[in-house]
Amino acid sequence: MAMMAKMRSLAPAFILTVGVLFVLFMVISDSNVMRALGGRSNNVGSVNGQDISYKEFQSRIEAERQALQQSGKEVDDENTEQFRDQVWSRMVNEILLKQQMDKMGIEVSDEEVRAVILGDNPPAYLKQNFIDSTGNFNRQMYEQAIYNPQNKEVLIQVENRVRNELEFSKLQSMLLASVTVGEDEVLRKFKDQNIYVNDAQYTLISKNLFPDSLVHLTEDDLRKYYDDNIDKYDAKPQRKLRFVLFKDEPSAKDSEIVIENLKYVKANFSKDTSDFKYYIGIYSSKPYSVDTLDVSSFSTEGIKQIQSAKIGDLVGPVAAPDGITLYHLLKVIPSKKEMRRASHILINQFGSDEENLKEANKIYKELIAGGNFEEIAKEKSKDPGSARVGGDLGWFGRGRMIKEFEEAVFNGKIGVVQKPVKTSFGYHIIKVTGISNKKYIVERIINPVKESATTKDERFNNAKDFAYLADKNGFEKEANLMNYKVQETGYFTEDAVSIPGLGINKRVVEFAFDNGLNSIGEVYKIQKGFIVPQVSEVKDGGIIPFDEVKEQMRPAVLIEKKFEIAKSFAEDLRAEINGDLNKVKKIDPRLTVKNTGRFNATTSIPGIGLDYAFIETALKLEPNKISEPVKSNTGYYLIKVISKTAYDSSAYAAQSSTIRNNIIQQKKQTVVNQWLTELNSKADIVDERYLFYGY
């Protein structure tokens, strides 16, 4: 990085030329691009008819990637797609801004640009390379660099940046010309920050104090709720998709490559005089460390190998939680903490405890008569996690399992099937399969297994083949034939940000609403991998008839009625206590009176939270007065403020200018963001990057 920086400072024109050649190489060598260019436009998309070429987009990606590298950051393979999305979003926004500036007639003259670059105080990003050892800006060196013909290309880039910044500044000024802050806003903010309730009492009349049996719902109640909330039942058009997922995950071949690489390291180490630390520095994804591990840190194969290894041996490569691992065994030491390995068969599927015990005893007898524990566990255990591996729970120490189970394991003998043990989960037939009192001091080379480009291409091609065959022969028929699992999303609308079960993908949403029932889509890339979708259900929009939602509404209407009862109760209670909140406990022992402690408009109150209705009422309430019932998520509060701080006009006069400026800045940011969001929503944005990047 330092060398690159030096080269840039010495020969800007040379580096620019190399950069252009590099981008050109990327354009002509990308295999996906070459595939995409067959008869297609060379544009990755457009914004309101303005094309964005692949070359332009790829050049921007490489420029931003290099900028990240200069700051010590990298974009790894896993984040490449997200990085491209971020670059695309920035380019789209820049084009939209430029289009709007052209519409609004915003221009920046050469003189305005010159005034910034040659002014008394150039931007910090221009001055930063001309600060001397005393921290002062060396104006002479700065101007020499500007007027040096060798820096012509760099200066053009600087001028463009300054021009863009001035244009945006003018746009902001026009957008924000109407942003004002009233005196009442400033005063409200001051009070929010400075007025405190020192303490208050309150009681909650919860809707749950009143049982459902008190409420009698009529047809008219349901009809009124339906009419009052008709917007809830004005359904938008909805779709469901069935789909086959080709999941992002490394292949067996990817694992084999990592294993073969570590075997090569192992073979080399046995012939080398270098210490293992040297190899870790070259080959491991994690920095060097010496680790003390118990048996629970190893895979089944790993513990098998390390238990038979000698000091100094290399163990592996074997699978481990962090990836394929090669261990260098330094030492074996006694452990104060005994570890055990056990298998179990869980029985809890029958209706009664008696029936569960009966079945457990039957299985126990079958096992002691010579039955295969693993096979019976796979067939009959109701613990799905361990059943699929023959009941194996792996290695664990004390404190990891429920008490009754733990005692049985740590008092058991290796290989002996124990009589059924009862816990809150059901009956367990347990067999201890290992005991360890050792720890292993190791060095490790760790290589995570990542999905290779070849594996990704294979999955993409599999997905394409399935999409083609499904379109010819039928979606579910072809999925069954190829043994692919068919899944289904929940319902979603056309404006859905995320599809249930699939996540965020605008193109899949567009496919669902642009096509009819049973239409089969092309291959789409989602966060989990590739999918081939089919429209499985279509619901037209419109008002849902009352009879279809009547029963669905019943719980909501019941709750509404209970709120009404709670409010009426609170109103009667307020009249009866006559200003003394402590009387509520005598009137109804179910009620309690609590204190809030000190709070202001931005404070979360213990036991209440950030309840704005409660807080606003308390801040406005005169001390020693009982509030009207205040609605919460669970019922109604009655509040009595004990004391609060007074308004300080002198403090307001001192702080109002700062508060006003802060509010203005917040409003300006909000206005710009909202304007840009609206601009995006109304723009005609065509995104066809998938044609060039294969997915």
N, C-alpha and C positions, 0 to 999 in steps of 0.2 A: 504493500500500500504506500509506504514511504517513497519507494522508488518511482511509482506511478505519479505521485504528487510532484516529485522533483522533475520528472519528464514533462509534466504538464506546464510547470512554471517556466521551463527552459524552452520548450518548443510547442506552443499551443497549436500552431497550424499543422504540425506533424501528427500530433495526437488526434486532431480532428479528422485528418485524412484516414488514419488507421481505424478510427471509430466508424467512419462511413463504410470502409472496406469490410469491417467486421459485420456490420448490419447487413450489407449486401450479401456476404457469405451466408448469413443466417437465412436470408430470404430465399436464396437459390438452393440451400441444402436441406431445408426442412422437408422431410418426406411427406408429412401430412399436407403441407402446402402443395407439393407437386401433385399429390392425388387430387387435391381440391381444385386445382387450376384447370382440370380437364373440362373445358367448355363453360366454366363459371367465371363470374366477374372477379376481379382482383381486389374487391372491397370486403372488409370484414363487417361493414355496416354503414349506417347513415343516420344523420340527425336532421330532421326536417328537410330531407332531400340532399343534404351536403354529405358527400361520400367520405368515408374513412378507409384508406387503402390498407392492405395488409402490411406493406412496407412501412407506412407511416406509424401504424400501431406497434409493429415489432420494434421499430427504431425507438419509440417512446418506452417500451418495456425494457429494452437494453439500457437506455439512458438512466431510467429509475433504478434498475438493478445495480448499475455501476455506482450510482449515488449511495445506495445502501451499503455496498461493499466498502466504499471510502469511509463510511462511518462505523465499520467493523461488523456489519450485519450481512447475513446471507439469506437467500430465498431457497429453501430446500425443495426437493421434489414434491413433498406432501403439501406444501403451501403454494406451489406454482399457480394452480388454478385460481386460488383466492387472490394472489398477487395480480394476476391478469385482470380479474374482475375489478380490483381497486384502480388499476391504471385505466381501464375502460371507463369507469364511472367518472374519473377526473377528466378524461378527454371529452366525454359527453357534456359535462358541466361547463367546461371551457368553451366548447363550440356554442352551446346555448347562450352563454354570456356574451360571446362575440356577436352572435346573431342579434341579440337584443340591443347591444350597443350600436350596431349598425342601424337598426330600426329607429333608435332614439337619436341618431345623428351625433353620437359621441365620437369626437376626434381628438387626437393629441398631436401637436405640431412638433417638428424637429427641434424647434427652439425650447419647447417645454422639456423635451428629453435631455437636451444639452444642459439646461439649467439644473437638472437633478444631478447629472454625472459630474459637471464642472462647478457645481455650487459650493458654498462654504462648508456644507455638511453632507457629503455623499452618503448613500445608504451603507449600513454596517457591513453588508456582504461584499461591498466594493472596497471598503477601507481595511478589512481585516488582514489582508496580506501585506499591508504597508504600515503596520504599527512597529515602531522601533523598540529597542530594549528597555527604553524608559517609559513605554506605554503611550507615546505620542504618535500622532498620525503624520507620516512623512509625505507631505504634499508634493514635494519635488519628484520623488520616486514614482508616486501615483500618476502624475501628469506625464512623466517620461514613458511609462507603460502604456498610457492611453494613446500617445502620439507615435508610438513605435509601429512602423508599418507591418512588422512581423506579427503583431497582435490584432491585425485587421479583422480576422474571422471571429476571434473571441469578442472583440468590441461590438461586432454586429449582434452577437448573442446577448451581450449586456444591454445594448440599446433596445432590443426586442423585449427583454424582461422589464426594463424601466417603462417602456411604452405601455405594455400590458398592465402594469401596476397603476400607472396614471389613468388609463382608461377605466379600470375597475374602481379606482378612487372617485372618478367623476360619476360613474354609475351609482355607487353607494350614496354619494351626495344627493343625487336626484331621488333615489329610493327613500332616503331617510329625511328628506326635507320636511315631511309632515309629522315626524316623530316629535312629540311634545310630552312634557310631564307636568301634570297639574299639582297645585299645592296640596290638594287632598290626598293624592298618591304619596307625596313625600311625607305628609303627616302620618298617614296610615303605616308606612314603612317604619317610621321612627317609633311609633307606638308598639308595633309588632316586636321591635328589637329592645325597647327600653321599659315598657310597662309590664310589670309582673304581678301575678296573683301570688301573694306570700303563702296563703293557705286557703283551702276551701273544703267544705264537707259536701258529701253527696250520697245519695242512695239510688240504686238501680231497681226499677220495677221491670223485671224481665218478662218477656212474653211467655217464657217457659214456666212461669209460675201458674199459668192457667192451662189446665189439661184440655186436650182435643175434645173431650166429651162435653165441654161447656159450649162448644161452637156447633151450631146447626146451620149447615149450608143448604141454601135453596137453589133452584134452577135460576131464579132471578139474580142471586148473588154471582153465580158463575157467568151469566149473560152480561151483567154489568161490568165485571172484571174484563171480560172479552172485549166489550165495546170501548172501555176506557184504555185498554192496552192493545188496540187493534194493530198498531205498528209492529208489535212483537210477532204478529201472525200474518204479516205481509211478507211472505217468503220470496226470497230471490231464487232464480233458477239455480239448480244444484246438479252436481255430477258425482258419480263414483267411478273409480277405475279398478279393474283387476290388473295385476302386473306380475311379471317374472323379474326378479332381481338377480343380477350377476354381480355379486358382492366384491367390493375392493378387499382383497386379502392376498397375501403371498401364496404362491403355489408350492407344491412339494419340490419342484425344480429350484425355486428361489432358496428354499432351505438347504437343498443339496449343495448349491453353489457356496453358501456360507460355510457349511460343514467341510467341504473340500478345501476351502481357503484356510480354515483353521487346522485341518490335518496337515496342510503344507507347512504352516507355522510350527506345528508340533514336531514335524520331521526335521525342519531346519534347526530348531532349538536344540535338539538332541545332538547335533553335530557342531554347534556354535559355542564359543566361549563367552558370548555376551550374556548378561543377566536377564532375567525375565522382565524386569522393569523396562528395559530397552524395547522389548517386543510389545509391551503394553502401550508404550508411547506411540508406536507406529500403527498398531493394528486394532487397538480397542476403541470403542465409541465412548468409553467413560475414562476419566483420568485415573492415574495410578493410586491405589490404596491397598493396605493390608487389612483383610477382613477376617473376623472371627465368626464362624457360622455354625449353627446347630443343624441337625438333620432336616428340620422343616424348611430350610432354605434351598434344598436340592430337589430336583425332580427324582422320580423313582429310579431311573437309570443312573442319574448322577450320584445318588447315595449308594447305589449298588457298587459303582466303580470306585468311589472315594473310600468306602469302607475296606476295600481290598488293596488300596494303593499304599506304596511306601513313601516315606518322607523324600521330597525332591521330585516325585513323579509328576508328570502332567496328566491330568484327568480330563477326559472329554475328547473332542467336543460333544457336549450334550445340551439338551434344551434346558432353559432356566427362565424364570419370570421376565428377565430383562432382555433375553435373546439367547442365541446359541453361545455357549460359554466354554472356555478352556481354562481349567483351574491348575494352578501350580501349588501343590501341597507343601507347606512350610513346616507345619507342626500339628500334632494331635494332642489335645489337653483334656483333662477330666472336666466334666460339667457338673455344677451343683444342681442344675435343673434337669431332672429326668424327662425324656421325651418318649412318647409311645405312639405306635401306629396301630390302628384298629379298623375293622370292618364291622358293619352292622346291617341288619334287616329290620326295617321299621314296619310295624303293623298297627294301623289306626283306621282302617277303611270300613269297619263294621259298625253297626248302629250303637252297640252297647259295649261297655268295658268287658263284660263277661264274654261276649263273642270275640272281641279282639284278643283276649287272653287265651281263649280256646284255640284260635288260629295260630297264635304265637307258639303255644305248647306243641301243637301238631307239627309246625315247621322245625322246632327244636329237636323233636324226636326223629324227624326225617334226617336232620343233619348228623346227629350222633350215631345214626345207623349207617352213615357213610355218604350222605347226600353232598353234592357239590355246592359249597357255600356261594361261590361267585355266580353260578348259574341260577340258583334259587333266589339270590338277591336281585339279580336282573329281572327275574320273572315276577317276584312277589313283594319286594320292598316298596314302600310308599314314600321313600325319600328319593325323589327323581335325580338329584345331583349325584348321589353316591351309587344309586342302583345301576346306572349305565356303566359304571366301572366295577361292578361286582361287589358293591357295598363298601368299597375302600374310602376311608375318611382321611387318609394321609397321616402325617406326623403332627402331634400337638402336645403341649405341656399342660400342666394344671392351670385352671382358671379359664380355659377355653370352652369347656363343655358344661352342660347343665349338671348340677351336683350329683344326682343319682347315677347318671351315665358315667361321669368322671370317676366316681368311686369304684364302679364295676370294672372300668378299664384299668385303673392303676392298682387294683387288687387282683387282677386276673393274671393267668399264666399264658405264655405264648402258645398259640395253636389250639387252645382249649375253647370250645364253643360253650358259652355261658347260658344258663337258664334265662328266660325272658325277664328283662328289667323294665319296670314301669317308670315313665317320666310324664311330664305334661304333654309330650308329643304323641305318646302311645306306648306300645311295648317294643323293646329292642332285644334282638338276639345278637349278642356281641362276641367277636373273636379278636383277641389281641394278636397282631401279626409282627410286631417289632418292638424292641426296647433299646434305647440309646442313652448313654451317660457320657458322651464325648462331644467335644467341639473341635472344629477344623479351622486352622489358621491358613489362609490362602491368599494368593494373588490371582487376579482374573483378567482374561481378555474377553470382553463382551461384544458380540456382534448382533444387533437386532436384525431380524429377518424382515426385509421390506419388499414390497411388491415391485418387481422389475418392469421396465417398459415393455419387454417381451410378453410378460404375463398379462399386463394391461391390454396390449394389443390382441392377445388370444381371447381374452374375455369379451372385448369389443366385437371381435369377429364372430364369436359364439352367439352374442346377442343379435348381431346382424343376421346370421343364419336363421336363428329362431324367428325373428321378425318376418323374414321372407317366407319361411315354411308355415308359420302361423297364419299368415295372410292367405296362403294357398289352401291349407288343409284344415284350418280351424284352430283357434287359440288354445282351448283346453285340451283338445285332442292331441295337438303337437306337444304341449307341455307334459302331458301324461306319458306320451311315447318317449320323450327325452328325459323323463324323470325330473322335471323342473317343478319346484314348488310354486303354486299360484297363490298370490296374496291379494288383498283388497284394501283400498283406502276407505276412510270414512267419507261422508258427504262433504263437499266444499263448493264455494260460490266463485263466480268469475273474478271477484276482487280479492280472493283469498291470498294472503301473503305466504302461507304455508299450507301444504296439502297433508292431511292426517296420514301418518305412516310413511310419507315420502320426504317431507321437508319443503324447503323453498326451491321452487323452480317455475319461473314464469312461463317458459315454453311448454311445459307439460300442462299447465292450466289452460293455455291458449289452445293446445291440441284438444283437450277435453270439451271445450265449448265451441270449437270450430267444426267438430265432427259429430256424427250421429251415433246412436246406440250400436254397440258391437264393432265400431271402427277400431282398427289396430294401428298403433302409431309406429314411428321409426324408433331407433335407439336413442334414449336420452341419458345424459349424465346427471346423476344426483349425488348428494354428499356420500351416500353409502356405496355407490358403484354405478352400474348401468342398469337401466330398466327398459323393458318393452311393455307398453301399456295397452289396454283395451278399455273402451268406454263400456262400463258394465251396467250403469243405471243413469237414467235421465229424469230429472224432476223439473217440470215447468214452474215458473214463478206465479205469484198471485196470492190472494187472501186465502188462508187455510180455513175451511168451513168450521163453524162452532162445534158441531158434533164430533169432528175428528180430533179436536184438542180439549174437549170438555174434561176428560179424566186427567189429562196432563196438567190442566190448570188447577185442579182441586187442591194440591198441596200449597200452591202459591196463594190461593184465595183463603185457605185456612190460616196461613201465617198472617196475612193481611188483617183478617178478623181478630186474631189474637193480639196484634199490635193495637187495634182499636180498643180492645178490652183493657190492655195495659195502660193506654193513654187515659181512658175514662177513670181507671183505678187511681192513676197518678194525680189527676185533677181533684178527685174526691179527697185523696190523702193530703194534698197540699192545703186544701181548705180546712181539714180537720186538725192538722198540727199547729196551725196558727203561728207560723214563724219559727217554731222550735223543731228542727230536723231530728233531734234525738228521740222525739215521741214516736217515730215510725216503728221502732222495735217493739213498743208496747202495743201498738195497734195491730201489727202483723209480725210475729216472731220470725218469719221467713226473711224479713228484710234486715239489712245491715247498713250502718253508717260508716263511711270511710273518709280519710283525709287525703288530699292530693299532694301536699307539700308544695314547694315553689315551682311555678311554671310561667312561661310566656307563650306567645303565639306560635313559636316554632319548637316547643318542647313536647316530647313524648311523655305522657303522665303514666307512672307505674299503675298497672291494672286496668288502664283505659286506652293508652296508646295515643296516637296523633289524631284524636277525634276533633275535627275542626268545629263541629256544631257545639260540642261541650266547651271547647276553649274559647270560642267567640262569645258564647253566652256568658261565661264566667268573667271575661275581660270587660264586658259591658255592664255587668250586674253591680248594683250598689252593694257595699258591704252589709251583712246581716239581713239581707232580703232573700226570700226563697224564690227561685226561678219558676217560670212556667215549665211544664214538662218538656224536656229536650230529647228528641228522638235519636236513638243510636242504632247500631246494627242488630242489637239484641232486645231492645226495649226502650224505656224512657227514664231519663235522669231527672231528679230534683236536686238542685245545686244551691248551696249557701256559701258565699264568699266571706271569709273571716276578715281578711285585710288584703290590700294591694297597694302598689306604689303609685304615687301621684304623678301627673303630667308635669314635666319640668320645662318651662318655656325657654329658659336660658340654654339648656342643653340642646333643645330643638334648634335654636338660632345658630348654635355652634356647629351642629352636625348636618343641617338641612342641605347645604351646598354639596357636600360629599355624597349624601344619600341620593340627591337629585341626579348627580353625574352617574352614579352606579345604576340607577334605574334606566337612564337614557342608554347606557352601554348595553344593558340587558335587552332593552326594546329593539335597539339597532340590530343586535345579533339575531333576535327572533324574527324581525321583519325580513332580513336578508335570507335566512333559512327557509321561512315560509314561502317567500317569493320564488326561491330556487326550486323548492319542492313542487310548487304549483306549475312552474315552467316545465319541469320534468314530466309531470302528469299529463300535460296538454300537448307535449311534443310528440312528433311522429318519429320514434326511435326504432330503427331496424338493427337487430343484433344477429349477425350471421357468423360469429367467430367460430362456432362449432364446425363450420365447413372447412376451416383452415387448421384447427387443432385436433381434428379427428373425433372429438367427443362432444 
